Amino acid sequence: MNWDDPTDETAPAAADERLVGPAAERLVGAAADGEDQAVEAALRPKDLDEFIGQEKVREQLDLVLRAARARGATADHVLLSGAPGLGKTTLSMIIAAEMGAPIRITSGPAIQHAGDLAAILSSLQEGEVLFLDEIHRMSRPAEEMLYMAMEDFRVDVVVGKGPGATAIPLELPPFTLVGATTRAGLLPPPLRDRFGFTAHMEFYEPAELERVIHRSASLLDVEIDADGAAEIAGRSRGTPRIANRLLRRVRDYAQVKADGVINREIAGAALKVYEVDTRGLDRLDRAVLEALLKLFGGGPVGLSTLAVAVGEERETVEEVAEPFLVREGLLARTPRGRVATPAAWTHLGLTPPRQGAGNGQQDLFGT
């Protein structure tokens, strides 16, 4: 693998939830830290009626759960895919609540051996919901065991090794598996095909995020007006988790610097302190854009070169900064390297070089 090849898109994938260091501590990062998890537990909606956004997913899931309850059966296995922070864990808990069943929560990285999965499955109660987060990171032996468990509610436990090994069939009570993944493409087709209902979580519109912010502010006993909520929503990258995190930081600013009431002016001043601009870009995002525009004339430039210019690891630029910049139409990936779009020049208030100026590099005559 050529790490300096600008067309190389096979670099190790590091999802937000696995990053460490400054990249994992970004105010606009979608990964959940300890504080986020504690607050989310208090803010989570309890049923589908309370859940904001994802209208199509809610409607489809409501039909699946109502039909299962009418039959007196367990619900079909559910696969939820989408970016971090959009509500996959919340929906899994709502599924359990709607079915009146307990929920068991684990994750793919925690299941490294088939025996780990067998221990979990054998302890499930009838109708219980098993939530498996980051299901794409489960080990292959456990994955293959899961096929039979999902389809036949049975697993074969191997006792012994070598020629003397014996497979003991173990019957399982009917259960509902809810798998969550940020990388649905990494799931093997045999696993995807065993889910009865598959849903993709979309990014939220600003109006939906405003409703999320008003609901969270009410639960947190924070006074906020419509303009303040709109200001925070516009900088939240379409992600409820980020919206709630920004709300808490703006609340802190309002309590210290103002009278505790959040309006547009207070929200804007607070997020300026935390270096989150009007489009939701933070220091790292702007550093990438500024390097691309000021040092390389808007590109094209290789990813490794861009990472060196920013002073970050290649994986950090590729996995942390680039996805949002591409989604916002500020940066493009091309066969020759990374290129800034006209919107990037406009957002940073810079003037693009004239056509044929040499990609920001002067020729021998200084033109």
C-alpha positions as CSV (number, residue, x, y, z in Angstrom):
1,M,0.0,0.0,0.0
2,N,1.4,3.4,-1.0
3,W,0.6,5.9,1.7
4,D,1.6,8.8,-0.5
5,D,-0.7,7.9,-3.3
6,P,-3.5,10.5,-3.3
7,T,-5.9,8.0,-4.9
8,D,-5.4,5.4,-2.2
9,E,-8.7,5.1,-0.3
10,T,-7.8,1.8,1.5
11,A,-6.1,3.3,4.5
12,P,-7.1,1.8,7.9
13,A,-10.6,2.9,8.8
14,A,-10.7,4.5,12.2
15,A,-14.3,5.2,13.2
16,D,-14.9,8.2,15.5
17,E,-15.6,5.9,18.4
18,R,-12.1,4.4,18.2
19,L,-10.1,7.5,18.0
20,V,-8.0,8.7,21.0
21,G,-6.3,11.9,21.9
22,P,-7.4,15.4,20.7
23,A,-9.4,13.9,17.7
24,A,-11.7,12.0,20.1
25,E,-12.3,15.1,22.3
26,R,-13.6,17.4,19.6
27,L,-16.7,19.4,20.6
28,V,-18.2,18.6,17.2
29,G,-17.1,14.9,17.2
30,A,-19.9,12.3,17.0
31,A,-18.2,9.9,19.4
32,A,-19.8,9.7,22.8
33,D,-17.6,10.3,25.9
34,G,-18.5,9.5,29.5
35,E,-20.3,12.8,30.0
36,D,-22.3,12.3,26.8
37,Q,-23.4,8.8,27.8
38,A,-24.5,10.0,31.2
39,V,-26.5,12.9,29.8
40,E,-27.9,10.9,26.9
41,A,-29.3,8.4,29.4
42,A,-31.4,11.2,31.0
43,L,-32.4,12.7,27.6
44,R,-33.4,9.6,25.7
45,P,-37.0,9.3,24.5
46,K,-38.8,6.3,25.9
47,D,-41.0,5.5,22.9
48,L,-41.4,6.1,19.2
49,D,-43.8,9.0,19.8
50,E,-41.2,10.9,21.7
51,F,-38.4,10.1,19.2
52,I,-37.7,13.1,16.9
53,G,-36.7,12.8,13.3
54,Q,-36.1,9.7,11.1
55,E,-39.8,9.8,10.1
56,K,-39.6,6.9,7.5
57,V,-37.6,4.7,9.9
58,R,-40.1,5.4,12.7
59,E,-43.1,4.6,10.6
60,Q,-41.6,1.4,9.2
61,L,-40.4,0.3,12.6
62,D,-43.7,1.0,14.2
63,L,-45.4,-1.3,11.7
64,V,-42.9,-4.1,12.5
65,L,-43.4,-3.8,16.2
66,R,-47.2,-3.5,16.1
67,A,-47.4,-6.6,13.9
68,A,-45.2,-8.6,16.2
69,R,-47.2,-7.6,19.2
70,A,-50.4,-8.5,17.5
71,R,-49.1,-12.0,16.7
72,G,-47.7,-12.4,20.2
73,A,-44.3,-13.1,18.7
74,T,-40.8,-11.6,19.0
75,A,-40.0,-8.9,16.6
76,D,-37.8,-9.5,13.6
77,H,-34.1,-8.9,13.9
78,V,-33.3,-5.3,13.2
79,L,-30.2,-3.7,11.6
80,L,-29.6,0.0,12.1
81,S,-26.9,1.7,10.1
82,G,-25.7,5.3,10.0
83,A,-23.2,7.8,11.4
84,P,-22.5,7.9,15.1
85,G,-24.8,10.1,17.2
86,L,-28.0,9.7,15.2
87,G,-30.0,7.6,17.7
88,K,-29.2,3.9,17.0
89,T,-28.8,3.0,20.6
90,T,-31.9,5.0,21.6
91,L,-34.0,3.1,19.0
92,S,-32.7,-0.2,20.3
93,M,-34.0,0.7,23.8
94,I,-37.3,1.9,22.3
95,I,-37.7,-1.4,20.5
96,A,-37.3,-3.2,23.9
97,A,-39.7,-0.9,25.6
98,E,-42.3,-1.2,22.9
99,M,-42.1,-5.0,23.0
100,G,-42.2,-4.9,26.8
101,A,-38.9,-6.9,26.9
102,P,-35.6,-6.5,28.7
103,I,-32.5,-5.5,26.8
104,R,-29.0,-6.8,26.8
105,I,-26.3,-4.4,25.5
106,T,-22.9,-5.4,24.2
107,S,-20.6,-4.5,21.2
108,G,-18.8,-6.2,18.4
109,P,-15.3,-5.5,19.8
110,A,-16.2,-7.2,23.1
111,I,-17.0,-10.5,21.3
112,Q,-13.7,-11.8,20.1
113,H,-14.4,-15.5,20.4
114,A,-17.4,-17.7,19.6
115,G,-17.5,-18.7,23.2
116,D,-18.1,-15.1,24.2
117,L,-21.2,-15.0,22.0
118,A,-22.4,-18.4,23.1
119,A,-22.2,-17.3,26.8
120,I,-24.4,-14.2,26.0
121,L,-26.9,-16.1,23.8
122,S,-27.4,-19.0,26.3
123,S,-28.3,-16.5,29.1
124,L,-31.0,-14.7,27.1
125,Q,-34.6,-14.8,28.2
126,E,-37.5,-15.5,25.8
127,G,-38.3,-12.3,23.9
128,E,-35.3,-10.4,25.1
129,V,-33.6,-7.8,22.9
130,L,-29.9,-8.2,22.3
131,F,-28.3,-4.9,21.2
132,L,-25.0,-5.5,19.4
133,D,-23.3,-2.2,18.7
134,E,-20.5,-1.9,16.1
135,I,-21.6,-5.3,14.8
136,H,-19.2,-5.0,11.9
137,R,-16.2,-5.4,14.3
138,M,-17.3,-8.8,15.7
139,S,-14.8,-11.7,15.1
140,R,-15.4,-14.0,12.2
141,P,-16.0,-17.2,14.3
142,A,-18.6,-15.4,16.4
143,E,-20.2,-14.0,13.3
144,E,-20.6,-17.5,11.8
145,M,-22.2,-18.7,15.1
146,L,-24.6,-15.8,15.0
147,Y,-25.9,-16.9,11.6
148,M,-27.5,-20.1,13.1
149,A,-28.6,-18.3,16.3
150,M,-30.5,-15.7,14.3
151,E,-32.1,-18.1,11.9
152,D,-32.7,-21.3,13.9
153,F,-32.4,-20.0,17.5
154,R,-29.7,-22.7,18.0
155,V,-25.9,-22.7,18.4
156,D,-23.5,-25.6,18.4
157,V,-21.0,-25.4,21.2
158,V,-17.8,-27.3,20.4
159,V,-16.3,-29.2,23.4
160,G,-12.7,-30.4,23.1
161,K,-10.1,-30.0,20.4
162,G,-8.9,-31.9,17.4
163,P,-10.4,-35.2,16.3
164,G,-12.0,-35.7,19.7
165,A,-14.0,-32.4,19.5
166,T,-17.7,-32.7,19.9
167,A,-20.4,-30.3,18.8
168,I,-23.3,-30.0,21.4
169,P,-26.4,-28.3,20.0
170,L,-27.9,-25.7,22.4
171,E,-31.4,-24.5,21.9
172,L,-32.1,-20.8,22.4
173,P,-35.3,-19.0,23.3
174,P,-36.7,-16.7,20.6
175,F,-35.0,-13.3,20.9
176,T,-34.6,-10.1,18.8
177,L,-31.2,-9.0,17.7
178,V,-30.7,-5.3,17.1
179,G,-27.4,-4.7,15.3
180,A,-25.9,-1.2,14.9
181,T,-23.2,-0.3,12.5
182,T,-21.5,2.8,11.1
183,R,-20.1,0.8,8.2
184,A,-22.9,-1.4,6.7
185,G,-20.7,-2.2,3.8
186,L,-18.3,-4.2,6.0
187,L,-21.1,-6.6,7.0
188,P,-20.9,-9.9,5.0
189,P,-24.1,-10.6,2.9
190,P,-25.0,-13.7,4.9
191,L,-25.3,-11.6,8.1
192,R,-27.2,-8.7,6.4
193,D,-29.7,-11.1,4.8
194,R,-30.7,-12.6,8.2
195,F,-32.1,-9.2,9.4
196,G,-35.8,-9.0,8.9
197,F,-35.8,-5.2,9.0
198,T,-32.9,-2.9,7.9
199,A,-33.0,0.9,8.3
200,H,-30.5,3.6,7.5
201,M,-30.4,6.6,9.8
202,E,-30.1,9.9,7.9
203,F,-28.6,13.2,9.2
204,Y,-31.1,15.5,10.7
205,E,-32.4,18.7,9.2
206,P,-31.9,22.0,11.2
207,A,-35.6,22.2,12.0
208,E,-35.5,18.7,13.5
209,L,-32.5,19.6,15.5
210,E,-34.2,22.6,16.8
211,R,-37.0,20.4,18.2
212,V,-34.3,18.1,19.8
213,I,-32.7,21.1,21.4
214,H,-35.9,22.5,22.8
215,R,-36.8,19.1,24.2
216,S,-33.3,18.7,25.8
217,A,-33.4,22.3,27.1
218,S,-36.7,21.6,28.8
219,L,-35.3,18.4,30.5
220,L,-32.1,20.2,31.5
221,D,-34.1,23.1,32.9
222,V,-32.4,25.6,30.5
223,E,-34.3,28.6,29.1
224,I,-33.7,29.0,25.4
225,D,-35.6,31.0,22.7
226,A,-36.3,30.0,19.1
227,D,-33.4,32.0,17.7
228,G,-30.9,30.5,20.1
229,A,-32.0,27.0,19.3
230,A,-31.7,27.7,15.6
231,E,-28.2,29.0,16.0
232,I,-27.1,25.9,17.8
233,A,-28.9,23.6,15.4
234,G,-27.2,25.2,12.4
235,R,-23.8,24.3,13.9
236,S,-24.6,20.8,14.9
237,R,-23.6,18.9,11.7
238,G,-27.0,17.3,11.5
239,T,-26.4,15.1,14.6
240,P,-28.5,15.2,17.8
241,R,-25.6,14.1,20.0
242,I,-23.5,17.1,18.8
243,A,-26.6,19.4,19.3
244,N,-27.0,18.3,22.9
245,R,-23.3,18.7,23.6
246,L,-23.3,22.2,22.1
247,L,-26.4,23.1,24.1
248,R,-24.6,22.1,27.3
249,R,-21.6,24.2,26.5
250,V,-23.7,27.2,25.6
251,R,-25.7,26.7,28.8
252,D,-22.4,27.0,30.7
253,Y,-21.5,30.2,28.9
254,A,-24.9,31.7,29.5
255,Q,-24.8,30.9,33.2
256,V,-21.3,32.5,33.6
257,K,-21.4,35.4,31.2
258,A,-25.1,36.2,31.0
259,D,-28.4,35.7,32.9
260,G,-28.7,32.0,32.0
261,V,-31.1,32.6,29.1
262,I,-29.9,31.4,25.7
263,N,-30.6,33.6,22.7
264,R,-28.9,33.9,19.3
265,E,-26.3,36.4,20.5
266,I,-25.4,34.3,23.5
267,A,-25.2,31.1,21.5
268,G,-23.1,32.7,18.8
269,A,-20.7,34.2,21.4
270,A,-20.4,30.9,23.3
271,L,-19.7,28.8,20.2
272,K,-17.1,31.4,19.1
273,V,-15.3,30.7,22.3
274,Y,-15.4,27.0,21.6
275,E,-14.2,27.6,18.0
276,V,-17.3,26.2,16.3
277,D,-18.2,28.4,13.3
278,T,-21.5,29.0,11.6
279,R,-21.3,25.9,9.5
280,G,-20.1,23.6,12.3
281,L,-16.4,23.6,11.4
282,D,-14.0,23.5,14.3
283,R,-10.2,24.2,14.5
284,L,-9.2,21.0,12.8
285,D,-11.6,21.5,9.9
286,R,-10.5,25.0,9.3
287,A,-6.8,24.1,9.6
288,V,-7.3,21.5,6.8
289,L,-9.1,24.0,4.6
290,E,-6.6,26.8,5.3
291,A,-3.6,24.6,4.5
292,L,-5.3,23.4,1.3
293,L,-6.2,27.0,0.2
294,K,-3.3,29.0,1.4
295,L,-0.4,26.6,1.0
296,F,-1.5,24.6,-2.0
297,G,-3.7,27.1,-3.9
298,G,-6.8,24.9,-3.4
299,G,-5.1,21.7,-4.6
300,P,-4.9,19.0,-5.8
301,V,-2.6,17.8,-3.1
302,G,-2.0,14.3,-1.7
303,L,-3.5,13.3,1.7
304,S,-0.2,12.6,3.4
305,T,1.2,16.0,2.3
306,L,-1.9,17.7,3.6
307,A,-1.7,15.9,6.9
308,V,1.9,17.0,7.3
309,A,1.0,20.6,6.6
310,V,-1.7,20.5,9.3
311,G,0.5,18.7,11.8
312,E,-1.9,15.7,12.2
313,E,-1.8,12.0,11.4
314,R,-3.0,11.0,8.0
315,E,-5.8,8.9,9.5
316,T,-7.0,11.9,11.6
317,V,-7.4,14.1,8.5
318,E,-9.0,11.3,6.5
319,E,-11.4,9.9,9.1
320,V,-12.1,12.9,11.3
321,A,-12.0,16.1,9.2
322,E,-12.6,15.0,5.6
323,P,-16.1,13.3,5.9
324,F,-17.8,16.4,7.1
325,L,-15.9,18.7,4.7
326,V,-16.9,16.5,1.8
327,R,-20.5,16.3,2.9
328,E,-20.6,20.1,3.2
329,G,-19.2,20.5,-0.3
330,L,-16.1,22.3,0.9
331,L,-13.6,19.6,-0.2
332,A,-13.5,17.0,-3.0
333,R,-11.5,13.8,-3.4
334,T,-10.1,13.4,-6.9
335,P,-7.7,10.9,-8.6
336,R,-5.0,13.6,-8.3
337,G,-5.6,14.4,-4.7
338,R,-7.7,16.7,-2.4
339,V,-9.2,19.8,-4.0
340,A,-11.0,22.7,-2.4
341,T,-14.4,23.7,-3.9
342,P,-15.5,27.3,-4.6
343,A,-17.6,27.1,-1.4
344,A,-14.4,26.6,0.7
345,W,-12.9,29.8,-0.6
346,T,-16.1,31.7,0.1
347,H,-16.5,30.3,3.6
348,L,-13.0,31.4,4.6
349,G,-13.3,34.7,2.9
350,L,-10.5,34.1,0.4
351,T,-10.2,34.8,-3.3
352,P,-9.5,31.8,-5.5
353,P,-6.4,32.1,-7.8
354,R,-7.1,32.9,-11.4
355,Q,-7.3,30.0,-13.8
356,G,-4.0,28.7,-14.9
357,A,-2.1,30.3,-12.0
358,G,-0.4,27.0,-11.2
359,N,-2.2,25.7,-8.3
360,G,-0.8,28.2,-5.9
361,Q,2.9,27.7,-6.9
362,Q,4.8,30.4,-8.7
363,D,6.6,29.6,-11.9
364,L,10.3,30.5,-12.6
365,F,9.3,34.1,-13.4
366,G,7.2,34.7,-10.3
367,T,3.9,34.8,-12.1
